[in-house]
Amino acid sequence: MKFSLIITVYNIDNYLEDCLNSVCEQDLPVNEYEVICIDDGSLDNSTNIIKKYQVQYSNIILISQQNKGVSSARNQGIAAASGEFIWFIDGDDMIAPNCIKELYETLCKDDLKILSFQYITVSEQFSYNHDMLPCSNQNGYVKTANTYVSSVWQKIFRRNFINKTFNEHLLYGEDDEFIFSLVLKEWPIREYQKTIYFYRQRRKSITHIHSNSINQIKLENTLWRIRHYLDNKGIFTQNASHEQLELINYYEYNLYAVMLINLGKLKPFCKQQRIYFHILKKLGVYPYPIQWKRMRINDNPILFKIKLRKFFTELIRLWLPVRAYFFIFNCFYYLYLSPSDSIGE
């Protein structure tokens, strides 16, 4: 078995057929790849849609479980997979038609453990059509990735390289927590230069819902990830190459940035915000992701330039209230402190 496509499904009957059509319209025989659908306790018609496709496609496997979350569903998929390579696909997204044969040949030719690829974002109303979703008109050459994307669906993994499972206690940021240590071992990874994934941006997904209860989940999950990272930082940095240290630097900074963004959604100077600041202070990362003590002249020039920018951002922060800093930091971060600045080829 060459490929295991693991599709997580939960109440997405409006989009599931698009996904299944895309994974079934491929250029490998059905006996050379499997489509494992994990139904995470759907209450709509998702299960019946999968069963309908099973009648026509013998390589579709349905695993049903009570609602335990996407991490649990993916772990079920890993346990059931028998393919040489694993590709995690969200059930409301799509992949390009007739792409996995060339992907497999690329992975085997270069003996890759991880391969990232290009993707585009599509609207909620987007519908699958094989004429509308070409792989690309360019050759599928491979180059060194110069950015770190924390989405698990944007990468293909060799199955025997996956030595961990998804944290089932995390509802937010579970992708990043899962793949960081895997990607770090192989960094810099390779990137396939074709658009082969179509990410559907839905307003009802947890990433795009903005409410007090969801923000609380994001704060708690991000705080757990910060603690986990700090506990394991020594392991990550031990014997790390220059490129790996740059990735670690970006990952750490991004963790604190995510915490800042979620804190910025709280009422300024409220009790809850003060509690989180106190926790971060005890962890040594208070009050914001940019710390004076990280400014060291003997760092390499690239990192020093980045830290110099952080230093000036910190100076601005001293005279601004939390909400204003949150806004300015977002603009500055996305315009000038993107991953491509932090991680070079």
Residue frames as qw, qx, qy, qz and C-alpha x, y, z in Angstrom:
[[0.000, 0.888, 0.459, 0.000, 0.00, 0.00, 0.00],
 [0.482, 0.345, 0.000, 0.805, 1.57, 3.28, -1.13],
 [0.079, -0.335, 0.114, -0.932, -0.67, 5.93, 0.43],
 [0.215, -0.548, -0.774, 0.233, -3.04, 6.27, 3.38],
 [0.072, -0.422, -0.120, -0.896, -5.28, 9.33, 3.06],
 [0.240, -0.392, -0.766, 0.450, -6.74, 10.01, 6.51],
 [0.144, -0.463, -0.295, -0.823, -9.89, 12.14, 6.37],
 [0.056, -0.241, -0.707, 0.663, -11.44, 13.52, 9.56],
 [0.227, -0.424, -0.585, -0.653, -15.20, 13.99, 9.40],
 [0.098, -0.409, -0.701, 0.576, -17.59, 15.81, 11.74],
 [0.221, 0.757, 0.492, -0.367, -20.89, 17.32, 10.58],
 [0.033, -0.525, 0.389, 0.756, -19.67, 18.37, 7.14],
 [0.567, 0.364, 0.735, 0.074, -22.26, 16.77, 4.86],
 [0.370, 0.883, 0.122, -0.263, -22.41, 19.98, 2.79],
 [0.146, 0.834, -0.497, -0.189, -18.74, 19.65, 1.82],
 [0.653, -0.329, 0.681, 0.034, -17.86, 15.96, 2.17],
 [0.814, 0.444, 0.369, 0.054, -18.73, 14.90, -1.37],
 [0.344, 0.903, -0.252, 0.041, -16.31, 17.48, -2.76],
 [0.318, -0.671, 0.668, -0.048, -13.56, 15.98, -0.62],
 [0.750, -0.025, 0.661, -0.022, -14.38, 12.37, -1.51],
 [0.715, 0.685, 0.142, -0.012, -14.63, 13.15, -5.22],
 [0.186, 0.886, -0.424, 0.032, -11.17, 14.71, -5.10],
 [0.390, -0.521, 0.758, -0.051, -9.49, 11.79, -3.31],
 [0.779, 0.190, 0.594, -0.065, -11.19, 9.20, -5.52],
 [0.641, 0.766, 0.042, 0.015, -10.25, 10.90, -8.78],
 [0.342, -0.759, 0.516, 0.204, -6.60, 9.89, -8.54],
 [0.628, 0.594, -0.459, -0.208, -4.02, 8.24, -10.77],
 [0.052, -0.342, 0.923, -0.165, -3.13, 5.23, -8.60],
 [0.534, -0.207, -0.759, -0.311, -5.10, 1.98, -8.70],
 [0.597, -0.603, -0.002, -0.529, -7.49, 1.62, -5.76],
 [0.937, -0.264, -0.194, 0.124, -5.45, -1.29, -4.41],
 [0.636, 0.237, -0.228, 0.698, -2.39, 0.98, -4.05],
 [0.013, 0.239, -0.319, 0.917, -3.92, 3.65, -1.80],
 [0.270, -0.523, -0.802, 0.104, -6.55, 3.71, 0.92],
 [0.159, -0.501, -0.038, -0.850, -8.95, 6.42, 2.03],
 [0.374, -0.314, -0.783, 0.385, -9.57, 6.15, 5.78],
 [0.244, -0.578, -0.169, -0.760, -12.56, 8.24, 6.88],
 [0.279, -0.188, -0.749, 0.571, -12.83, 8.78, 10.63],
 [0.302, -0.634, -0.393, -0.593, -16.36, 9.87, 11.52],
 [0.210, 0.099, -0.605, 0.761, -16.07, 11.68, 14.84],
 [0.028, 0.453, 0.767, -0.454, -19.69, 11.20, 15.93],
 [0.099, -0.058, -0.333, -0.936, -21.37, 13.21, 13.17],
 [0.304, 0.388, 0.682, -0.540, -25.04, 14.05, 13.72],
 [0.480, 0.543, -0.129, -0.677, -25.79, 14.94, 10.11],
 [0.914, 0.345, 0.089, -0.193, -25.72, 12.87, 6.91],
 [0.087, 0.758, -0.635, -0.118, -21.91, 12.54, 6.74],
 [0.487, -0.233, 0.840, -0.051, -21.85, 8.82, 7.62],
 [0.720, 0.457, 0.499, -0.157, -24.40, 7.92, 4.94],
 [0.439, 0.841, -0.244, -0.202, -22.43, 9.84, 2.33],
 [0.121, -0.592, 0.794, 0.066, -19.29, 7.83, 3.14],
 [0.602, 0.056, 0.787, -0.124, -21.24, 4.56, 2.97],
 [0.664, 0.680, 0.185, -0.248, -22.60, 5.56, -0.43],
 [0.304, 0.797, -0.505, -0.131, -19.07, 6.07, -1.74],
 [0.423, -0.386, 0.818, -0.051, -17.94, 2.76, -0.24],
 [0.792, 0.347, 0.467, -0.182, -20.29, 0.95, -2.62],
 [0.637, 0.768, -0.061, -0.008, -18.40, 2.37, -5.60],
 [0.312, 0.732, -0.542, 0.271, -14.85, 2.55, -4.21],
 [0.903, -0.230, -0.358, 0.061, -13.39, -0.49, -2.47],
 [0.575, 0.186, -0.389, 0.695, -10.46, 1.44, -0.97],
 [0.253, -0.570, 0.114, -0.773, -12.65, 3.63, 1.26],
 [0.479, -0.207, -0.782, 0.340, -12.60, 2.58, 4.92],
 [0.353, -0.674, -0.099, -0.641, -15.08, 3.99, 7.45],
 [0.454, -0.140, -0.705, 0.527, -14.23, 4.14, 11.15],
 [0.326, -0.714, -0.245, -0.569, -16.88, 5.60, 13.44],
 [0.433, -0.128, -0.634, 0.628, -16.35, 6.81, 17.00],
 [0.216, -0.850, -0.450, 0.170, -18.11, 8.94, 19.59],
 [0.236, 0.896, -0.023, 0.376, -17.28, 12.62, 19.36],
 [0.760, -0.484, -0.060, 0.430, -13.77, 12.93, 20.83],
 [0.048, -0.889, 0.197, 0.410, -12.26, 15.65, 18.66],
 [0.670, 0.690, -0.258, -0.093, -10.04, 15.86, 15.60],
 [0.019, -0.653, 0.747, -0.124, -6.89, 14.73, 17.44],
 [0.631, -0.094, 0.728, -0.251, -8.52, 11.49, 18.54],
 [0.802, 0.521, 0.182, -0.226, -9.86, 10.92, 15.03],
 [0.441, 0.756, -0.483, -0.023, -6.41, 11.40, 13.48],
 [0.276, -0.480, 0.812, -0.185, -4.88, 9.03, 16.02],
 [0.787, 0.179, 0.535, -0.250, -7.44, 6.41, 15.01],
 [0.701, 0.693, -0.099, -0.139, -6.40, 6.96, 11.40],
 [0.107, 0.713, -0.690, 0.062, -2.71, 6.54, 12.19],
 [0.529, -0.239, 0.781, -0.230, -3.44, 3.27, 14.01],
 [0.787, 0.371, 0.448, -0.206, -5.45, 1.93, 11.06],
 [0.435, 0.798, -0.304, -0.288, -3.11, 3.11, 8.28],
 [0.879, -0.098, 0.407, 0.230, -1.08, 0.61, 6.28],
 [0.589, 0.787, 0.026, 0.181, 0.29, 2.89, 3.57],
 [0.715, 0.075, -0.122, 0.684, 3.94, 3.77, 3.18],
 [0.134, 0.155, -0.081, 0.975, 3.00, 7.45, 3.39],
 [0.083, -0.648, -0.704, 0.279, 0.28, 9.26, 5.35],
 [0.041, 0.275, 0.190, 0.941, -1.58, 12.37, 4.24],
 [0.001, 0.498, 0.686, -0.530, -4.01, 13.99, 6.70],
 [0.034, -0.301, -0.461, -0.834, -6.91, 15.68, 4.90],
 [0.256, 0.222, 0.510, -0.791, -9.71, 17.70, 6.48],
 [0.319, 0.383, 0.864, 0.075, -13.10, 16.46, 5.30],
 [0.279, 0.856, 0.329, -0.285, -14.23, 19.88, 4.07],
 [0.039, -0.720, 0.454, 0.524, -11.11, 20.43, 1.96],
 [0.879, 0.458, 0.102, -0.083, -10.03, 18.99, -1.41],
 [0.493, -0.457, 0.538, 0.509, -6.90, 17.76, -3.13],
 [0.365, 0.554, -0.421, -0.619, -5.99, 18.14, -6.78],
 [0.943, 0.202, 0.162, -0.208, -7.04, 15.31, -9.09],
 [0.902, 0.358, -0.063, 0.233, -4.44, 12.86, -10.36],
 [0.044, 0.878, -0.381, 0.286, -1.64, 14.09, -8.12],
 [0.716, -0.571, 0.383, -0.123, -0.67, 11.25, -5.78],
 [0.943, 0.214, 0.084, 0.240, 1.24, 9.13, -8.31],
 [0.459, 0.685, -0.198, 0.530, 3.74, 11.91, -8.96],
 [0.414, -0.761, 0.305, -0.396, 3.85, 12.70, -5.24],
 [0.935, -0.274, 0.224, 0.007, 4.72, 9.10, -4.48],
 [0.821, 0.402, -0.013, 0.406, 7.45, 9.03, -7.12],
 [0.126, 0.805, -0.244, 0.526, 8.91, 12.27, -5.72],
 [0.645, -0.645, 0.295, -0.284, 8.90, 10.99, -2.15],
 [0.964, -0.093, 0.207, 0.140, 10.60, 7.74, -3.14],
 [0.665, 0.624, -0.079, 0.404, 13.11, 9.28, -5.54],
 [0.111, 0.707, -0.365, 0.595, 14.52, 11.61, -2.87],
 [0.579, -0.182, -0.732, 0.309, 13.88, 9.19, 0.02],
 [0.142, -0.447, 0.161, -0.868, 11.92, 11.89, 1.87],
 [0.190, -0.278, -0.849, 0.408, 10.38, 11.49, 5.30],
 [0.123, 0.714, 0.449, -0.522, 8.36, 14.71, 5.02],
 [0.268, 0.235, 0.481, 0.801, 7.22, 16.64, 1.97],
 [0.162, 0.597, 0.383, -0.686, 5.35, 19.94, 2.09],
 [0.313, 0.387, 0.655, 0.569, 3.49, 21.42, -0.86],
 [0.079, -0.026, -0.042, -0.996, 1.66, 24.50, -2.05],
 [0.028, 0.545, 0.831, -0.112, -2.01, 25.18, -1.33],
 [0.083, -0.302, -0.172, -0.934, -4.66, 27.81, -1.90],
 [0.160, 0.283, 0.689, -0.648, -7.58, 28.97, 0.20],
 [0.150, -0.317, -0.668, -0.657, -11.08, 28.70, -1.26],
 [0.391, -0.240, 0.161, -0.874, -14.43, 30.02, -0.10],
 [0.468, 0.044, 0.760, -0.449, -17.18, 28.16, 1.70],
 [0.703, 0.482, 0.195, -0.485, -19.22, 28.10, -1.50],
 [0.209, 0.565, -0.712, -0.362, -16.48, 26.58, -3.65],
 [0.920, 0.083, 0.274, -0.269, -17.47, 23.29, -5.36],
 [0.500, -0.347, 0.709, 0.355, -15.20, 20.56, -6.66],
 [0.756, 0.622, 0.072, -0.190, -14.78, 20.26, -10.41],
 [0.819, -0.167, 0.322, 0.445, -11.86, 18.42, -11.92],
 [0.505, 0.628, 0.229, 0.545, -11.56, 21.05, -14.65],
 [0.152, -0.934, 0.010, -0.323, -11.31, 23.80, -12.02],
 [0.629, -0.705, 0.326, 0.007, -8.61, 22.14, -9.95],
 [0.797, 0.486, -0.305, 0.186, -5.55, 21.47, -12.09],
 [0.799, -0.352, -0.111, 0.475, -2.38, 20.46, -10.30],
 [0.157, -0.781, 0.207, 0.567, -0.41, 23.10, -12.17],
 [0.753, 0.658, -0.004, -0.003, 0.94, 23.75, -15.63],
 [0.103, 0.798, -0.584, 0.109, 4.51, 23.69, -14.33],
 [0.690, 0.160, -0.693, 0.136, 6.78, 20.78, -13.61],
 [0.718, -0.660, -0.129, -0.178, 6.52, 19.40, -10.10],
 [0.549, 0.421, -0.501, 0.519, 10.06, 20.21, -9.09],
 [0.682, -0.639, -0.326, 0.141, 11.11, 20.15, -5.46],
 [0.295, 0.634, -0.305, 0.647, 13.03, 22.85, -3.60],
 [0.368, -0.140, -0.667, 0.632, 14.04, 23.55, -0.03],
 [0.235, -0.814, -0.502, -0.173, 11.15, 25.03, 1.96],
 [0.310, 0.285, -0.268, 0.866, 11.90, 28.49, 3.32],
 [0.432, -0.387, 0.152, -0.800, 8.86, 28.82, 5.55],
 [0.046, -0.061, -0.952, 0.298, 7.34, 26.76, 8.34],
 [0.544, -0.238, -0.278, -0.755, 3.61, 26.10, 7.96],
 [0.226, -0.213, 0.808, -0.501, 2.04, 24.58, 11.06],
 [0.786, 0.128, 0.073, -0.601, -0.90, 22.88, 9.32],
 [0.554, -0.222, 0.801, 0.049, -0.67, 19.09, 9.30],
 [0.725, 0.521, 0.441, -0.093, -2.66, 18.80, 6.07],
 [0.359, 0.890, -0.238, -0.152, 0.07, 20.74, 4.23],
 [0.045, -0.608, 0.792, 0.033, 2.56, 17.89, 4.61],
 [0.932, 0.067, -0.293, -0.201, 2.91, 14.23, 3.72],
 [0.393, -0.647, 0.626, -0.188, 4.71, 11.97, 6.19],
 [0.529, 0.219, -0.818, -0.053, 6.45, 8.64, 5.79],
 [0.755, -0.488, -0.249, -0.360, 4.42, 6.42, 8.13],
 [0.853, -0.229, -0.329, 0.336, 7.35, 4.81, 9.94],
 [0.335, 0.342, -0.224, 0.849, 8.76, 8.30, 10.64],
 [0.447, -0.595, -0.062, -0.665, 5.74, 9.26, 12.78],
 [0.490, 0.010, -0.769, 0.411, 6.79, 8.40, 16.32],
 [0.069, 0.145, 0.534, -0.830, 4.09, 10.29, 18.22],
 [0.016, 0.603, 0.776, 0.184, 0.33, 10.86, 18.32],
 [0.076, -0.591, -0.144, -0.790, -1.80, 13.97, 18.44],
 [0.050, -0.038, -0.660, 0.748, -2.47, 15.42, 21.89],
 [0.200, -0.510, -0.768, -0.331, -6.16, 14.70, 22.43],
 [0.270, -0.657, -0.488, 0.507, -6.43, 17.32, 25.18],
 [0.105, -0.356, 0.168, 0.913, -5.70, 20.16, 22.76],
 [0.447, 0.677, 0.577, -0.097, -8.59, 21.63, 20.77],
 [0.306, 0.951, -0.033, -0.016, -6.49, 24.43, 19.30],
 [0.043, 0.821, -0.569, -0.017, -2.92, 24.30, 17.99],
 [0.869, -0.185, 0.456, -0.043, -2.84, 20.50, 17.94],
 [0.797, 0.581, -0.008, 0.162, -1.34, 20.51, 14.43],
 [0.189, 0.843, -0.397, 0.311, 1.60, 22.67, 15.47],
 [0.569, -0.566, 0.549, -0.233, 2.29, 20.63, 18.60],
 [0.940, 0.089, 0.330, -0.017, 2.26, 17.40, 16.59],
 [0.792, 0.555, 0.051, 0.249, 4.44, 18.35, 13.65],
 [0.017, -0.948, 0.308, -0.078, 7.05, 20.69, 15.15],
 [0.555, -0.550, 0.619, 0.076, 9.34, 18.02, 16.59],
 [0.816, 0.266, 0.487, 0.162, 8.91, 15.88, 13.45],
 [0.487, 0.850, 0.048, 0.193, 9.74, 18.73, 11.08],
 [0.250, -0.892, 0.377, 0.007, 12.63, 19.87, 13.29],
 [0.759, -0.282, 0.552, 0.199, 14.41, 16.53, 12.88],
 [0.674, 0.355, 0.509, 0.401, 14.34, 16.88, 9.07],
 [0.149, 0.966, 0.119, -0.174, 14.65, 20.67, 8.77],
 [0.405, 0.357, -0.054, -0.840, 15.06, 22.13, 6.23],
 [0.621, 0.267, 0.732, -0.083, 12.38, 20.02, 4.60],
 [0.157, 0.004, 0.645, 0.748, 11.55, 19.85, 0.90],
 [0.408, 0.496, 0.357, -0.678, 8.57, 21.51, -0.80],
 [0.424, 0.323, 0.763, 0.367, 6.73, 20.24, -3.87],
 [0.005, 0.310, -0.090, -0.946, 6.15, 23.15, -6.24],
 [0.216, -0.312, -0.693, -0.613, 2.58, 22.49, -7.24],
 [0.442, -0.144, 0.308, -0.830, -0.73, 23.59, -5.77],
 [0.407, -0.055, -0.889, -0.204, -2.32, 20.32, -4.75],
 [0.204, -0.426, -0.785, 0.401, -4.43, 21.22, -1.71],
 [0.147, -0.498, -0.299, -0.800, -7.52, 23.40, -1.51],
 [0.207, -0.214, -0.702, 0.647, -8.21, 24.66, 1.98],
 [0.200, -0.657, -0.534, -0.493, -11.81, 25.67, 2.58],
 [0.109, 0.089, -0.453, 0.880, -12.10, 28.57, 4.99],
 [0.365, -0.571, -0.678, -0.285, -15.30, 28.19, 7.00],
 [0.191, -0.613, 0.171, -0.748, -16.67, 30.72, 9.44],
 [0.807, -0.467, -0.009, -0.361, -17.82, 28.01, 11.85],
 [0.818, 0.123, -0.441, 0.349, -14.41, 26.36, 12.28],
 [0.614, -0.685, -0.228, 0.320, -12.74, 26.85, 15.68],
 [0.549, -0.022, 0.110, 0.828, -9.92, 28.81, 14.03],
 [0.052, 0.342, 0.293, 0.891, -12.32, 31.49, 12.84],
 [0.430, -0.720, -0.514, -0.180, -14.83, 31.59, 15.71],
 [0.211, 0.322, -0.376, 0.843, -14.33, 34.54, 18.05],
 [0.601, -0.639, -0.289, -0.384, -16.15, 34.15, 21.35],
 [0.331, -0.717, 0.483, -0.378, -15.16, 34.34, 25.02],
 [0.899, -0.219, 0.357, -0.129, -15.45, 30.57, 25.48],
 [0.871, 0.427, 0.002, 0.242, -13.39, 29.76, 22.35],
 [0.238, 0.806, -0.353, 0.411, -10.80, 32.38, 23.28],
 [0.600, -0.603, 0.448, -0.273, -10.48, 30.80, 26.73],
 [0.968, 0.058, 0.231, 0.078, -9.78, 27.43, 25.10],
 [0.647, 0.661, -0.129, 0.357, -7.17, 29.03, 22.86],
 [0.137, -0.817, 0.409, -0.382, -5.49, 30.73, 25.85],
 [0.778, -0.419, 0.439, -0.161, -5.34, 27.52, 27.89],
 [0.938, 0.256, 0.171, 0.158, -4.14, 25.42, 24.95],
 [0.467, 0.764, -0.224, 0.385, -1.47, 27.96, 23.99],
 [0.365, -0.750, 0.451, -0.319, -0.30, 28.20, 27.59],
 [0.920, -0.179, 0.349, -0.010, 0.04, 24.40, 27.72],
 [0.815, 0.502, 0.028, 0.287, 2.07, 24.48, 24.51],
 [0.112, 0.855, -0.345, 0.372, 4.37, 27.19, 25.92],
 [0.632, -0.572, 0.479, -0.209, 4.99, 25.12, 29.05],
 [0.953, 0.106, 0.273, 0.081, 5.58, 21.98, 26.98],
 [0.615, 0.710, -0.127, 0.320, 8.02, 23.81, 24.72],
 [0.118, -0.821, 0.438, -0.345, 9.99, 25.30, 27.62],
 [0.813, -0.372, 0.429, -0.127, 10.19, 21.87, 29.28],
 [0.892, 0.181, 0.349, 0.224, 11.64, 20.37, 26.09],
 [0.297, 0.937, -0.167, -0.070, 13.68, 23.30, 24.77],
 [0.349, -0.662, 0.649, 0.135, 16.96, 21.72, 25.89],
 [0.697, 0.101, 0.698, 0.132, 16.15, 18.58, 23.90],
 [0.565, 0.783, 0.262, -0.006, 15.21, 20.60, 20.81],
 [0.154, 0.948, -0.278, -0.032, 18.36, 22.73, 20.83],
 [0.646, -0.484, 0.563, 0.176, 20.84, 19.95, 21.66],
 [0.487, -0.118, 0.696, 0.515, 23.14, 19.40, 18.67],
 [0.465, 0.764, 0.419, -0.159, 20.83, 21.54, 16.50],
 [0.547, 0.239, 0.324, 0.734, 22.20, 22.93, 13.24],
 [0.049, -0.165, -0.007, 0.985, 22.12, 26.61, 12.33],
 [0.342, -0.202, -0.540, -0.742, 18.95, 26.08, 10.25],
 [0.499, -0.442, -0.746, 0.011, 17.28, 24.14, 13.05],
 [0.291, -0.364, -0.427, 0.775, 18.09, 26.86, 15.59],
 [0.136, 0.009, -0.211, -0.968, 16.46, 29.41, 13.30],
 [0.475, -0.338, -0.676, -0.450, 13.34, 27.24, 13.14],
 [0.474, -0.430, -0.660, 0.393, 13.31, 26.89, 16.95],
 [0.143, -0.189, -0.166, 0.957, 13.70, 30.66, 17.28],
 [0.317, -0.136, -0.391, -0.853, 10.73, 31.28, 15.01],
 [0.521, -0.368, -0.753, -0.162, 8.59, 28.59, 16.65],
 [0.375, -0.384, -0.568, 0.624, 9.20, 30.01, 20.13],
 [0.018, 0.139, 0.004, -0.990, 8.53, 33.57, 19.02],
 [0.387, -0.205, -0.576, -0.690, 5.35, 32.48, 17.22],
 [0.450, -0.411, -0.776, 0.159, 4.08, 30.69, 20.34],
 [0.210, -0.404, -0.393, 0.798, 4.38, 33.89, 22.36],
 [0.143, 0.039, -0.303, -0.941, 2.84, 35.89, 19.51],
 [0.420, -0.350, -0.744, -0.385, -0.22, 33.61, 19.49],
 [0.386, -0.477, -0.645, 0.455, -0.52, 34.06, 23.25],
 [0.095, -0.261, -0.085, 0.957, -0.34, 37.81, 22.82],
 [0.255, -0.149, -0.536, -0.791, -3.00, 37.83, 20.10],
 [0.471, -0.465, -0.737, -0.135, -5.42, 35.89, 22.32],
 [0.347, -0.444, -0.470, 0.679, -4.63, 38.05, 25.36],
 [0.024, -0.069, 0.156, 0.985, -5.32, 41.11, 23.24],
 [0.343, -0.368, -0.648, -0.572, -8.90, 39.92, 22.79],
 [0.414, -0.526, -0.662, 0.337, -9.54, 40.19, 26.52],
 [0.129, -0.954, -0.188, -0.196, -10.72, 43.36, 28.19],
 [0.430, 0.561, -0.400, 0.583, -7.59, 45.44, 28.98],
 [0.008, 0.391, -0.607, 0.692, -6.29, 45.07, 32.54],
 [0.793, -0.320, -0.154, -0.494, -9.08, 42.68, 33.54],
 [0.657, -0.510, 0.519, -0.194, -8.55, 40.07, 36.25],
 [0.949, 0.180, 0.252, 0.055, -8.21, 37.22, 33.77],
 [0.576, 0.740, -0.193, 0.289, -5.54, 39.08, 31.82],
 [0.199, -0.779, 0.502, -0.318, -3.58, 39.80, 35.01],
 [0.865, -0.256, 0.416, -0.109, -3.71, 36.09, 35.94],
 [0.885, 0.403, 0.097, 0.210, -2.20, 35.07, 32.61],
 [0.273, 0.839, -0.320, 0.345, 0.47, 37.76, 32.86],
 [0.528, -0.645, 0.495, -0.245, 1.39, 36.43, 36.30],
 [0.943, 0.006, 0.331, 0.038, 1.70, 32.89, 34.93],
 [0.708, 0.640, -0.044, 0.293, 3.84, 34.06, 32.01],
 [0.060, -0.860, 0.404, -0.307, 6.06, 36.02, 34.38],
 [0.740, -0.441, 0.495, -0.112, 6.67, 32.87, 36.44],
 [0.907, 0.262, 0.281, 0.172, 7.58, 31.04, 33.23],
 [0.469, -0.445, 0.301, 0.701, 10.06, 33.76, 32.35],
 [0.285, 0.317, 0.602, 0.676, 8.23, 35.01, 29.24],
 [0.060, -0.851, -0.479, 0.205, 6.46, 38.04, 30.73],
 [0.467, 0.386, 0.500, -0.619, 4.96, 40.31, 29.64],
 [0.681, 0.620, -0.034, -0.389, 5.17, 39.90, 25.89],
 [0.961, 0.192, 0.107, 0.167, 6.94, 37.68, 23.37],
 [0.524, 0.672, -0.222, 0.474, 9.80, 40.12, 22.90],
 [0.723, -0.650, -0.111, 0.209, 12.28, 39.94, 25.76],
 [0.040, 0.944, -0.326, 0.020, 15.18, 42.28, 26.44],
 [0.592, -0.532, 0.598, 0.091, 17.42, 39.47, 27.63],
 [0.840, 0.301, 0.421, 0.162, 17.31, 37.87, 24.16],
 [0.390, 0.909, -0.119, 0.083, 19.28, 40.79, 22.71],
 [0.719, -0.498, 0.335, 0.351, 22.83, 39.45, 22.58],
 [0.239, 0.808, -0.373, -0.388, 25.49, 40.87, 20.29],
 [0.182, -0.418, 0.863, 0.216, 27.15, 37.49, 19.78],
 [0.709, 0.361, 0.564, -0.220, 24.12, 36.00, 18.04],
 [0.492, 0.162, 0.592, 0.618, 24.43, 35.34, 14.33],
 [0.006, -0.130, 0.137, 0.982, 23.76, 38.48, 12.18],
 [0.304, -0.315, -0.662, -0.608, 20.44, 37.26, 10.76],
 [0.461, -0.566, -0.674, 0.116, 18.93, 36.52, 14.16],
 [0.310, -0.352, -0.273, 0.840, 20.38, 39.71, 15.61],
 [0.096, -0.101, -0.338, -0.931, 18.64, 41.78, 12.93],
 [0.451, -0.468, -0.671, -0.357, 15.35, 40.10, 13.78],
 [0.502, -0.513, -0.549, 0.429, 15.90, 40.64, 17.51],
 [0.189, -0.107, -0.042, 0.975, 16.73, 44.29, 16.87],
 [0.309, -0.334, -0.466, -0.759, 13.31, 44.72, 15.32],
 [0.573, -0.512, -0.640, 0.004, 11.78, 43.00, 18.35],
 [0.427, -0.265, -0.366, 0.783, 13.71, 45.36, 20.62],
 [0.059, -0.061, -0.116, -0.990, 12.20, 48.46, 19.01],
 [0.494, -0.415, -0.595, -0.480, 8.76, 46.88, 19.17],
 [0.565, -0.429, -0.598, 0.373, 9.33, 46.38, 22.89],
 [0.215, -0.114, -0.171, 0.955, 10.21, 50.06, 23.30],
 [0.312, -0.259, -0.367, -0.838, 6.95, 51.05, 21.63],
 [0.566, -0.406, -0.709, -0.107, 5.06, 48.65, 23.89],
 [0.386, -0.208, -0.551, 0.710, 6.21, 50.47, 27.03],
 [0.087, 0.177, 0.150, -0.969, 4.09, 53.53, 26.27],
 [0.472, -0.065, -0.491, -0.729, 1.01, 51.92, 24.80],
 [0.683, -0.132, 0.471, -0.542, -1.99, 50.22, 26.41],
 [0.516, -0.074, 0.850, 0.076, -2.51, 46.54, 25.72],
 [0.620, 0.598, 0.489, -0.135, -5.15, 46.95, 23.03],
 [0.333, 0.891, -0.211, -0.224, -3.10, 49.46, 21.02],
 [0.211, -0.576, 0.771, 0.172, 0.01, 47.32, 21.32],
 [0.637, 0.164, 0.752, -0.044, -1.95, 44.27, 20.23],
 [0.589, 0.760, 0.229, -0.150, -3.04, 46.07, 17.05],
 [0.185, 0.870, -0.431, -0.152, 0.39, 47.48, 16.19],
 [0.428, -0.411, 0.801, 0.073, 2.13, 44.22, 16.99],
 [0.728, 0.356, 0.584, -0.057, -0.15, 42.31, 14.62],
 [0.508, 0.855, -0.026, -0.098, 0.62, 44.72, 11.78],
 [0.036, -0.799, 0.597, 0.061, 4.35, 44.67, 12.49],
 [0.604, -0.234, 0.761, -0.020, 4.50, 40.90, 12.93],
 [0.742, 0.421, 0.521, 0.000, 2.75, 39.97, 9.72],
 [0.455, 0.888, -0.060, -0.031, 4.45, 42.63, 7.60],
 [0.197, 0.822, -0.510, 0.158, 8.01, 42.44, 8.87],
 [0.306, -0.451, 0.808, -0.225, 8.49, 39.36, 11.04],
 [0.891, 0.184, -0.128, -0.396, 7.12, 36.67, 8.76],
 [0.902, -0.239, 0.344, 0.106, 8.53, 33.13, 8.90],
 [0.778, 0.527, 0.057, 0.337, 10.45, 33.73, 5.68],
 [0.053, 0.876, -0.323, 0.355, 12.46, 36.41, 7.51],
 [0.620, -0.600, 0.461, -0.209, 13.26, 34.05, 10.32],
 [0.792, -0.099, 0.590, 0.120, 14.06, 30.95, 8.34],
 [0.308, 0.696, -0.432, -0.484, 16.23, 31.22, 5.27],
 [0.927, 0.293, -0.196, -0.124, 16.96, 28.60, 2.68]]
